[in-house]
């Protein structure tokens, strides 16, 4: 039975699941349904000059000082695997259509280098500023953590805030606590126009 989290909650991940070393992080979202009568949303999704919304999930690996040490410590559609092999991204989903996870990230906890204190999970809208898109146009966003060996869902967090005007989301954090790993439900929207801008805040 998955633990359902609210914004700001923190929960032990490995302490209550002894032997857990591999996890799958699923992230999902849906575009707000178009207005059949036209108008703004109708023009957005109606095949006009405006592109559909392309959300991208990423992982930022930071040290104890909360800093990114190398470009390879940012895992996203352009860099699908961390240099140490501990984090592997499933690849880009361009639309967010359909049920279930839109993008998945596999993490081998025992392979995460000792200097990495935290894995930060981010979702941003590709080319958001140019396309005039924001997370007010997205619904049903969530992050979940699964034990891939048993397919057991361990943690689920639905992002329910109003993110209108926000172009990136800090969804959650996986972080060390002594010998264990914990997860924090963050759910903070920012005005960063790209993943690069988000990463700069950790440099």
C-alpha positions in Angstrom: 0.0 0.0 0.0 1.6 3.3 -1.1 2.0 6.1 1.4 0.1 9.1 0.0 1.9 12.3 0.9 0.9 15.9 1.2 3.0 18.9 0.2 5.9 19.3 2.7 5.7 15.8 4.2 8.8 13.7 4.5 8.9 9.9 4.8 11.5 7.2 5.4 12.1 5.2 2.2 14.7 2.6 3.0 14.3 2.3 6.8 10.9 0.7 6.4 11.9 -1.3 3.4 15.1 -3.2 4.4 17.1 -4.4 1.4 15.6 -1.9 -1.0 18.3 -0.8 -3.3 16.6 -0.2 -6.7 13.7 2.1 -7.1 11.6 3.4 -10.0 10.4 7.0 -9.9 7.4 7.6 -12.1 6.2 11.1 -13.0 3.0 11.9 -14.8 0.8 14.8 -15.9 -2.0 15.5 -18.3 -2.7 18.6 -20.5 -5.9 20.4 -19.5 -8.6 19.2 -21.9 -9.2 21.6 -24.7 -12.3 23.8 -24.8 -14.3 22.3 -27.7 -15.9 25.7 -28.2 -12.7 27.3 -29.2 -11.3 30.2 -27.2 -7.8 30.2 -25.6 -7.6 26.5 -24.8 -9.2 25.5 -28.0 -6.5 27.4 -29.9 -3.8 26.0 -27.7 -4.6 22.3 -28.4 -6.6 22.7 -31.6 -3.7 22.2 -34.0 -3.1 25.9 -34.7 0.3 27.5 -34.6 0.8 26.8 -30.9 2.5 23.5 -30.1 1.2 21.0 -27.6 2.8 21.1 -24.1 6.0 19.1 -23.8 6.9 18.5 -20.1 10.3 17.1 -19.2 11.3 15.3 -16.0 14.8 15.6 -14.8 17.0 14.8 -11.8 19.6 17.2 -10.3 22.2 15.4 -8.2 23.7 17.8 -5.5 26.3 17.5 -2.8 26.1 18.3 0.9 26.4 22.0 0.1 23.4 21.7 -2.2 25.5 22.3 -5.3 25.8 20.6 -8.7 29.4 19.6 -9.3 29.3 18.6 -12.9 27.1 18.8 -16.0 26.8 15.0 -15.9 25.0 15.2 -12.5 21.9 16.6 -14.3 19.9 13.7 -15.8 17.4 14.6 -18.5 16.3 13.8 -22.0 19.7 15.0 -23.4 21.8 13.0 -20.8 19.9 9.9 -19.9 22.4 8.3 -17.5 24.5 9.6 -14.7 28.3 9.1 -15.1 28.3 6.6 -12.1 25.4 4.6 -13.6 23.2 5.1 -10.5 20.4 7.2 -12.3 18.9 6.2 -15.6 16.1 8.2 -17.4 13.6 6.3 -19.6 13.6 9.0 -22.2 11.4 11.9 -23.4 7.6 11.9 -23.6 6.5 14.7 -25.9 2.8 15.0 -25.1 1.7 13.7 -21.6 -1.3 12.0 -23.2 -2.5 8.7 -21.7 -2.7 7.2 -18.3 0.1 6.2 -15.9 3.7 7.5 -15.8 4.7 9.8 -18.6 8.4 9.5 -17.8 10.3 7.1 -15.5 13.7 7.3 -13.8 15.4 4.3 -12.3 17.8 4.8 -9.3 20.2 2.3 -7.8 20.6 3.7 -4.3 23.7 1.8 -3.5 25.5 3.1 -6.6 24.8 6.8 -5.8 28.3 8.3 -5.0 28.9 9.1 -1.3 29.4 12.8 -2.1 25.8 13.1 -3.5 23.5 14.1 -0.7 20.3 14.7 -2.6 18.5 13.9 -5.8 16.1 16.6 -6.8 13.2 15.7 -9.2 12.1 18.6 -11.5 9.5 18.9 -14.2 9.7 21.8 -16.6 7.9 22.8 -19.8 10.1 22.7 -22.9 10.4 26.1 -24.5 7.8 27.5 -22.1 8.5 31.2 -22.5 8.5 31.1 -26.3 5.4 29.0 -26.4 3.7 31.0 -23.7 2.9 27.9 -21.7 2.8 27.3 -18.0 1.7 24.7 -15.4 -1.8 26.1 -15.1 -2.3 24.3 -18.4 -1.3 20.9 -16.8 -3.4 18.8 -14.5 -3.1 15.5 -12.5 0.6 15.9 -12.0 2.2 13.3 -9.6 5.3 11.5 -8.6 5.4 8.0 -7.3 8.1 5.6 -6.1 7.9 1.9 -6.9 9.9 -1.2 -5.9 10.6 -2.5 -9.4 11.4 -6.0 -8.2 8.0 -6.5 -6.6 6.1 -3.8 -8.5 4.9 -2.5 -5.1 4.0 1.2 -5.0 5.8 2.7 -2.0 5.1 6.5 -2.2 2.6 8.6 -4.1 2.4 12.4 -4.1 -0.2 14.3 -6.1 0.6 18.0 -6.9 -2.6 19.8 -6.3 -1.5 23.5 -6.0 -2.5 26.1 -8.5 0.7 26.5 -10.6 -0.7 29.0 -13.1 2.1 31.1 -14.4 4.8 28.7 -13.3 7.1 27.2 -15.9 8.9 24.6 -13.8 8.2 22.4 -10.7 10.5 21.1 -8.0 8.4 18.0 -7.5 10.3 16.1 -4.7 13.7 15.2 -3.2 15.3 11.9 -2.4 18.0 12.6 0.3 20.3 10.8 2.6 19.6 10.5 6.3 22.5 8.7 8.0 22.6 5.3 6.3 19.0 5.6 5.0 17.2 7.5 2.3 14.2 9.7 2.8 11.7 11.3 0.4 10.3 14.9 0.7 7.2 16.0 -1.2 8.2 19.6 -2.3 5.7 20.7 -5.0 7.2 24.2 -5.5 6.6 26.1 -8.7 9.1 28.5 -10.1 9.4 30.9 -13.0 12.6 29.3 -14.4 12.2 29.3 -18.2 14.3 26.2 -18.7 16.0 23.3 -16.9 19.3 25.3 -17.3 17.9 28.1 -15.2 16.8 25.6 -12.5 20.2 24.1 -12.4 21.8 27.5 -12.1 20.1 27.9 -8.7 22.1 24.9 -7.5 25.5 26.1 -8.9 
